[in-house]
Structure formats: structure tokens, C-alpha cells
Amino acid sequence: MFQKILIIFSLLFCSFSFGVQVSYREGNYLDKKRLVLEFEKRVDYRVLLLENPKRIVVDVMEEVRPPTNIKARVGKHPWGTRFVFDTEYSEVKAFSLEDPFRIVIDVYKNTIPDDDPLIAILDPVVLKVIAYRDAENVEGRLISERAKGTIITQRRVIVLDAGHGGRDPGAIGYKGIKEKDINLAITLKLAQLLNKDGRFKVILTRKDDTFVGLEERAKKALRNRADLFVSIHANASPKGISEHAKGTMVFAISSEAAQKKKEAIVNNDNYAKLAIGVSDVPLSVRRIMADLALDVTLYESVQFGNILSKKLKAQLGREVEFKGIQRAGFAVLKTPGIPSVLVEVGFITNPQEALLMSDPQFQEKFAKAMYDAIVEYFFPNI
């Protein structure tokens, strides 16, 4: 009996002594390193950037049991636990994810290869990220913080991609209406709303009737460290001009596709090279990198897809279908984690839809619904 009590007491003592359990993993990509701290419960935290020398500091407002494999200095304080990563960086983005609770830190390298021909054709990924924020009375730059349920945020970089353009008209529908013109008109109206808001920095893959290749669209998002990549298109029925096909479609990755992508990275040398930049690593390492690469894909894409679909349906009264896709409908960056969604506004081969999409008032309403979805996704409590 005494021995049982002693064992129970020892277990309780160890639990209280070591605090919250956390695991650590990291992955290296061509343009960045991803660090992940995974906790057994949700914690308050902040991420700071310090100079001379450069350091990334993660303050967790709990007593934490540090993992043995972590490449950081760990210090205990009355308020909690501090992790210090001594590393060079050109830019750092940090954010948290739920179920399980994780703090994710992307440490970008100094250069981005412009001549690398490997642009992956990946399924869309949606990711909430937190960029730089200046804070008073804080040593160093505060770039991410969660305190009492409130998340501090900053301007989001939104890359808007008007599909097709120039010599590529896209689908040509009723009365010769061209998809490239519809895409650009809605994109410019959405950009105007986001710029006026002040919480977003907008980058356009094209501002006029210009042809831009898929590779250049992807590289533009990479160069600007996109927080969200939105590609706007119009649909077309394979049967040609018809009144049957109609409605809006929002595309995001499905759970089945996400799992297939992980398995492809792990088991296929060519896809591993394409998706994560390396193939000559052990399978165990490749699996960790695949998990890191697609960690947020399923949950976040579904979250944003649902918000966007509901906004479009409620504000426009349209039939909106939210679909998980099995393969990419457009090119996105080879570095997984870049946020991307694909929206098919309507069917340009449907006479009623084509005329509707050509109406500036409809374009305004559609852009406003997309704007509201972006705001709700990034700033849900404001």
C-alpha cells in the first residue's frame, strides 16, 4: 500500500515538476527552415526577434518540460519558459495552430533562387500567418503573440491572381465574353477593398491585359512571402453554350488528397524533389518533412473554404459548391505552406451567368463577399 502511494506521489510530483509536455521537430527547405513546437494543451506565448547577434525567442507562459532534441537554449522564469534559437534569418513568420496546439516558426533564408525550374503543381494550401509587428516596451520585435485568447496580428500579404490574360483569353463564353476580362475586373475590385482596409498589402500577378506564365505567378507569391494566394477564374461547360451548368465553385484540398500528397513525398523521389526540394534523405526524415510541409493544409483550407463559400452564398444568393480537389487546378509554390485557393466565379458558357459576371454591380458584390471572407478568416475576433 505504501509503495502504491509512493508511486502515485512520484508521478504527481514529476507532472508538476516538469510542467507542460512539448515535442519539437524541424524541416529544411530551399528557401526556409520550419520549426514546430507541439504542446499537450493550448498555451499563451510570444515570439520575438532579437539582434546582435540574431536570435529568435519563444516565450511560453507556462512551466514547460523541454524536449531533449530541441536546438535551442532553454531558460526557466517566474512567468514561464524561454526558448532561444541562435540562428541567422532574413525574415521570420510565426503562427499557432490548433488540435494539437502548435507554435510554428518559418525562418527564411537570405536568398530565393530565381533560376530554379522546379515549380511544384500542388493542391491549394491555406495558412494563417503572422508577420512583423512593432511593440512598445518589448525588447526586440514582437512578431507573434497569443494572450488570453487574443492573437496579435499585422498586415497580411495577399497575392491576387487574375487567371489568364494577354494572348491567353481563357474560356470564351456567351456573346464572346472572355474569361480573362471577368477575372481581372473582379480581382481589381477586390484589391481596391483590401487596400482601403489598411490591414492588407496587396500584390497583383497582373494589373492589366497581360500574359503572365504560371511559373512567374508562383515566384511573385514566393518573393513577396504571401500570406494568402487567391486565384480567380470563370468556369466553362464542356457542352458549350448551355443554361444547365451554373453556380460558383470554391476549390481546396481534400483529406484524401492531403494524405496522397504526404505519401507521394515520402515514396516518390521525383515528387519529393519537386515538393520539398530534396530527395536524398532517409525515409524517416522525408516523412517528417512531409508532415511539416502539409501540416496545416487540410484543416486551414477547409476553414477558409467554408467561410468563403458561406459569404458568397449569403451575400449573393448564389448556388455555391465547396469542393475538395484531387489534383491541382493551378500552379502554386513548391514550398508547401504558401496559402492558395481557387475560385470559379460562375459559368461563362451560361448566357445568364455570363451577362451577370459582366455586370459591374455583380462584380462589386462578389469582390465584397470575398473581402469579407478574408477579413473573417484572418481577424475572426475583430
C-alpha positions as CSV (number, residue, x, y, z in Angstrom):
1,M,0.0,0.0,0.0
2,F,2.8,2.4,1.0
3,Q,4.6,1.6,-2.3
4,K,1.5,2.4,-4.3
5,I,1.1,5.7,-2.6
6,L,4.8,6.4,-3.1
7,I,4.4,5.7,-6.9
8,I,1.3,7.9,-7.2
9,F,3.0,10.7,-5.3
10,S,6.1,10.3,-7.5
11,L,4.0,10.5,-10.7
12,L,2.2,13.6,-9.4
13,F,5.5,15.2,-8.4
14,C,7.0,14.6,-11.8
15,S,3.9,16.0,-13.5
16,F,4.1,19.2,-11.5
17,S,7.8,19.5,-11.7
18,F,8.2,19.2,-15.4
19,G,5.1,21.1,-16.4
20,V,3.5,21.1,-19.8
21,Q,4.9,18.5,-22.2
22,V,6.2,19.7,-25.6
23,S,7.7,18.0,-28.6
24,Y,10.0,19.6,-31.2
25,R,10.6,18.9,-34.9
26,E,12.1,20.9,-37.8
27,G,12.4,20.7,-41.6
28,N,14.8,22.3,-44.1
29,Y,13.5,23.6,-47.5
30,L,15.1,25.5,-50.3
31,D,14.1,28.9,-49.0
32,K,13.4,28.4,-45.3
33,K,13.6,26.2,-42.2
34,R,10.4,25.3,-40.4
35,L,10.5,24.9,-36.6
36,V,7.5,23.3,-34.8
37,L,6.8,23.2,-31.0
38,E,3.8,20.9,-30.3
39,F,2.2,21.2,-26.9
40,E,-0.2,18.9,-25.0
41,K,-2.5,21.8,-24.4
42,R,-3.1,25.4,-25.6
43,V,-0.6,27.9,-24.1
44,D,-0.1,31.6,-24.2
45,Y,3.1,32.7,-25.9
46,R,5.0,35.3,-27.8
47,V,7.7,35.2,-30.4
48,L,10.4,37.9,-30.5
49,L,13.2,38.7,-32.9
50,L,16.5,40.0,-31.3
51,E,19.6,41.4,-33.0
52,N,23.3,41.5,-32.4
53,P,23.5,38.5,-32.6
54,K,20.3,37.4,-34.3
55,R,18.1,35.3,-32.2
56,I,14.5,34.0,-32.3
57,V,12.9,33.9,-28.8
58,V,9.8,32.0,-27.9
59,D,8.3,32.8,-24.5
60,V,5.8,30.3,-23.3
61,M,3.7,31.5,-20.3
62,E,3.8,28.1,-18.6
63,E,6.4,25.8,-17.0
64,V,7.4,23.5,-19.8
65,R,9.2,20.2,-20.0
66,P,11.7,20.9,-22.8
67,P,12.2,18.2,-25.4
68,T,15.7,16.6,-25.4
69,N,16.2,17.1,-29.2
70,I,15.5,20.9,-29.3
71,K,18.2,23.0,-30.8
72,A,17.7,25.9,-28.5
73,R,18.8,27.3,-25.2
74,V,16.0,26.9,-22.6
75,G,15.5,29.0,-19.5
76,K,13.0,28.9,-16.7
77,H,11.5,32.1,-15.4
78,P,8.8,33.0,-12.8
79,W,6.4,33.7,-15.7
80,G,7.2,30.5,-17.7
81,T,9.8,29.1,-20.1
82,R,12.0,30.8,-22.7
83,F,13.4,29.1,-25.8
84,V,16.2,30.9,-27.6
85,F,17.2,29.8,-31.1
86,D,20.5,31.3,-32.2
87,T,20.1,31.4,-36.0
88,E,20.5,33.8,-38.9
89,Y,17.4,34.9,-40.9
90,S,16.3,37.3,-43.5
91,E,12.7,37.1,-42.4
92,V,10.7,35.2,-39.8
93,K,7.0,34.3,-39.7
94,A,5.3,32.7,-36.7
95,F,1.8,31.5,-36.1
96,S,-0.1,28.9,-34.0
97,L,-2.3,26.0,-35.0
98,E,-4.9,24.1,-33.1
99,D,-5.7,20.4,-32.5
100,P,-3.0,19.7,-31.3
101,F,-1.7,23.1,-30.3
102,R,1.5,24.1,-32.2
103,I,3.7,27.1,-32.5
104,V,5.2,27.2,-36.0
105,I,8.1,29.3,-37.0
106,D,9.3,29.8,-40.6
107,V,12.9,31.0,-40.8
108,Y,13.5,32.4,-44.3
109,K,17.0,32.3,-45.8
110,N,18.8,35.2,-47.3
111,T,18.2,34.4,-50.9
112,I,15.4,33.0,-53.1
113,P,16.6,31.0,-56.2
114,D,15.3,32.7,-59.3
115,D,16.7,30.2,-61.7
116,D,15.3,27.1,-60.1
117,P,13.0,25.5,-62.7
118,L,11.2,23.2,-60.1
119,I,7.8,24.7,-59.5
120,A,5.5,22.1,-58.0
121,I,2.0,21.6,-59.1
122,L,0.5,21.2,-55.6
123,D,-3.0,21.3,-54.2
124,P,-4.0,24.6,-52.7
125,V,-2.9,25.3,-49.1
126,V,-4.3,27.9,-46.8
127,L,-2.3,29.1,-43.9
128,K,-2.8,31.7,-41.2
129,V,0.5,33.5,-40.7
130,I,1.5,36.5,-38.6
131,A,4.1,38.9,-39.9
132,Y,6.1,41.7,-38.2
133,R,4.5,43.9,-35.6
134,D,6.2,46.7,-33.7
135,A,5.5,46.6,-30.0
136,E,6.2,49.1,-27.2
137,N,8.1,48.2,-24.1
138,V,9.3,44.9,-25.5
139,E,12.9,44.1,-26.1
140,G,13.2,43.2,-29.8
141,R,10.5,42.9,-32.4
142,L,7.3,41.1,-31.4
143,I,6.1,39.1,-34.4
144,S,3.5,36.8,-32.9
145,E,1.6,36.6,-29.6
146,R,-1.3,34.8,-28.1
147,A,-2.5,36.0,-24.8
148,K,-5.8,35.2,-23.1
149,G,-7.4,34.1,-26.4
150,T,-6.3,37.2,-28.3
151,I,-3.9,36.9,-31.2
152,I,-1.8,39.9,-32.2
153,T,-1.7,40.3,-35.9
154,Q,-0.2,42.6,-38.6
155,R,-0.7,43.4,-42.2
156,R,-1.3,40.3,-44.3
157,V,0.3,40.0,-47.8
158,I,-2.5,38.9,-50.2
159,V,-1.5,37.9,-53.7
160,L,-4.4,38.1,-56.1
161,D,-4.1,36.2,-59.3
162,A,-6.5,37.1,-62.2
163,G,-6.4,33.9,-64.3
164,H,-5.3,34.0,-67.9
165,G,-4.6,37.3,-69.7
166,G,-3.0,38.7,-72.8
167,R,-2.7,36.0,-75.5
168,D,-4.4,33.6,-73.2
169,P,-8.1,34.6,-73.1
170,G,-9.2,31.6,-71.0
171,A,-12.7,30.3,-71.8
172,I,-14.7,32.3,-74.3
173,G,-18.4,32.2,-73.5
174,Y,-21.8,33.7,-74.5
175,K,-21.6,36.6,-76.9
176,G,-17.8,36.2,-77.0
177,I,-17.3,37.3,-73.3
178,K,-13.8,36.4,-72.3
179,E,-12.8,34.8,-69.0
180,K,-9.6,36.9,-68.7
181,D,-11.7,40.1,-68.6
182,I,-14.1,38.8,-65.9
183,N,-11.2,37.6,-63.8
184,L,-9.3,40.9,-64.0
185,A,-12.4,43.1,-63.3
186,I,-13.3,41.2,-60.0
187,T,-9.6,41.0,-59.0
188,L,-9.1,44.8,-59.3
189,K,-12.3,45.4,-57.3
190,L,-11.2,43.0,-54.5
191,A,-7.7,44.6,-54.5
192,Q,-9.3,48.1,-54.0
193,L,-11.3,46.9,-51.0
194,L,-8.3,45.2,-49.4
195,N,-6.0,48.2,-50.0
196,K,-8.6,50.6,-48.5
197,D,-8.9,48.4,-45.4
198,G,-5.3,49.1,-44.3
199,R,-4.6,45.7,-42.8
200,F,-3.5,44.1,-46.0
201,K,-0.7,44.5,-48.5
202,V,-2.0,43.5,-52.0
203,I,0.2,42.1,-54.7
204,L,-1.3,41.5,-58.2
205,T,0.1,38.9,-60.6
206,R,-1.2,41.1,-63.4
207,K,-2.8,44.6,-63.4
208,D,-4.0,44.7,-67.0
209,D,-4.5,42.5,-70.0
210,T,-1.0,41.0,-69.8
211,F,0.1,37.4,-70.2
212,V,1.9,36.0,-67.1
213,G,3.2,32.5,-67.0
214,L,2.3,30.1,-64.2
215,E,5.9,30.0,-63.0
216,E,6.1,33.7,-62.7
217,R,2.8,33.9,-60.8
218,A,4.2,31.4,-58.3
219,K,7.5,33.2,-58.0
220,K,5.8,36.5,-57.4
221,A,4.0,35.0,-54.4
222,L,7.2,33.5,-53.1
223,R,9.2,36.7,-53.4
224,N,6.5,38.6,-51.5
225,R,6.1,35.9,-48.8
226,A,2.4,35.6,-49.5
227,D,0.1,35.0,-46.6
228,L,-2.8,34.1,-49.0
229,F,-2.8,33.4,-52.7
230,V,-6.2,33.8,-54.3
231,S,-6.7,32.7,-58.0
232,I,-9.9,34.0,-59.7
233,H,-11.3,32.2,-62.7
234,A,-14.6,31.6,-64.6
235,N,-15.9,28.1,-65.4
236,A,-17.0,26.7,-68.7
237,S,-19.2,23.8,-69.6
238,P,-17.7,21.1,-71.9
239,K,-21.0,21.1,-73.7
240,G,-20.6,24.7,-74.8
241,I,-23.3,27.4,-74.5
242,S,-25.8,25.9,-72.1
243,E,-28.2,27.0,-69.4
244,H,-27.7,23.9,-67.3
245,A,-24.2,24.5,-65.8
246,K,-24.3,27.4,-63.3
247,G,-23.1,28.5,-59.9
248,T,-19.8,29.3,-58.0
249,M,-17.2,26.7,-57.1
250,V,-14.5,27.1,-54.4
251,F,-11.7,24.6,-54.5
252,A,-9.4,23.4,-51.7
253,I,-7.6,20.2,-50.9
254,S,-9.5,17.2,-49.7
255,S,-8.4,14.9,-46.8
256,E,-7.8,12.1,-49.3
257,A,-5.6,14.3,-51.5
258,A,-3.7,15.6,-48.5
259,Q,-2.8,12.1,-47.5
260,K,-1.8,11.2,-51.0
261,K,0.5,14.2,-51.2
262,K,2.3,13.1,-48.0
263,E,2.7,9.6,-49.3
264,A,4.0,10.9,-52.7
265,I,6.6,13.0,-50.9
266,V,7.7,10.0,-48.8
267,N,7.7,7.3,-51.5
268,N,8.5,9.1,-54.8
269,D,12.0,10.6,-55.3
270,N,10.8,12.8,-58.2
271,Y,7.9,14.2,-56.2
272,A,10.0,14.7,-53.1
273,K,12.5,16.7,-55.1
274,L,9.7,18.8,-56.6
275,A,7.7,19.3,-53.4
276,I,10.3,19.8,-50.7
277,G,13.5,20.4,-52.7
278,V,15.3,17.3,-51.6
279,S,15.2,13.5,-52.2
280,D,18.5,12.2,-50.9
281,V,17.4,11.9,-47.2
282,P,16.2,8.9,-45.2
283,L,12.6,8.0,-45.4
284,S,12.1,8.9,-41.7
285,V,13.4,12.4,-42.4
286,R,11.3,12.7,-45.5
287,R,8.2,11.7,-43.6
288,I,8.8,14.4,-41.0
289,M,9.4,17.0,-43.8
290,A,6.2,15.9,-45.5
291,D,4.2,16.3,-42.2
292,L,5.7,19.7,-41.7
293,A,5.0,20.7,-45.3
294,L,1.4,19.7,-45.2
295,D,0.7,20.2,-41.5
296,V,-1.9,22.9,-42.0
297,T,-3.2,22.0,-45.4
298,L,-6.3,20.1,-44.6
299,Y,-7.6,22.0,-41.5
300,E,-6.9,25.5,-42.8
301,S,-8.1,25.0,-46.3
302,V,-11.4,23.7,-45.1
303,Q,-11.7,26.5,-42.6
304,F,-11.2,29.2,-45.3
305,G,-13.2,27.4,-47.9
306,N,-16.2,27.1,-45.7
307,I,-16.0,30.8,-44.7
308,L,-15.7,31.9,-48.3
309,S,-18.5,29.6,-49.5
310,K,-20.9,30.9,-46.8
311,K,-20.1,34.5,-47.5
312,L,-20.6,34.1,-51.3
313,K,-23.9,32.2,-50.8
314,A,-25.3,34.6,-48.1
315,Q,-24.3,37.9,-49.8
316,L,-25.0,37.0,-53.4
317,G,-27.8,34.4,-53.0
318,R,-25.9,32.1,-55.3
319,E,-25.5,28.4,-55.6
320,V,-22.0,27.8,-54.2
321,E,-20.3,24.4,-54.2
322,F,-17.2,23.9,-51.9
323,K,-15.1,21.1,-53.3
324,G,-12.0,19.2,-52.3
325,I,-9.8,18.6,-55.3
326,Q,-7.7,15.5,-56.0
327,R,-5.1,17.3,-58.2
328,A,-4.0,20.8,-58.7
329,G,-6.1,23.1,-61.0
330,F,-3.3,25.7,-61.0
331,A,0.4,26.0,-60.1
332,V,1.4,27.0,-56.6
333,L,4.8,27.3,-55.0
334,K,7.0,24.3,-54.5
335,T,7.4,25.3,-50.8
336,P,4.3,23.8,-49.2
337,G,2.6,26.2,-46.7
338,I,2.0,29.0,-49.2
339,P,-1.7,29.8,-48.8
340,S,-3.7,29.2,-52.0
341,V,-7.4,28.9,-53.1
342,L,-9.1,28.7,-56.4
343,V,-12.5,30.3,-57.1
344,E,-14.6,29.7,-60.2
345,V,-16.9,32.7,-60.2
346,G,-19.5,31.3,-62.5
347,F,-20.1,29.6,-65.8
348,I,-19.2,31.8,-68.7
349,T,-20.9,29.4,-71.1
350,N,-24.3,30.0,-69.4
351,P,-25.9,33.1,-71.1
352,Q,-27.5,34.4,-67.9
353,E,-24.3,33.8,-65.8
354,A,-22.0,35.4,-68.5
355,L,-24.1,38.6,-68.6
356,L,-24.3,38.6,-64.8
357,M,-20.5,38.3,-64.4
358,S,-20.1,41.1,-66.9
359,D,-22.2,43.4,-64.7
360,P,-20.0,45.8,-62.7
361,Q,-22.5,45.7,-59.8
362,F,-22.3,41.9,-59.6
363,Q,-18.5,42.2,-59.7
364,E,-18.6,44.6,-56.8
365,K,-20.8,42.3,-54.7
366,F,-18.7,39.3,-55.5
367,A,-15.5,41.1,-54.6
368,K,-17.1,42.4,-51.3
369,A,-18.1,38.9,-50.3
370,M,-14.5,37.7,-50.9
371,Y,-13.2,40.6,-48.9
372,D,-15.5,39.8,-46.0
373,A,-14.3,36.2,-46.1
374,I,-10.7,37.2,-46.0
375,V,-11.3,39.6,-43.1
376,E,-13.2,37.0,-41.1
377,Y,-10.5,34.3,-41.7
378,F,-7.6,36.5,-40.6
379,F,-9.3,38.6,-38.0
380,P,-12.1,36.5,-36.6
381,N,-12.4,38.3,-33.3
382,I,-12.4,41.9,-34.6
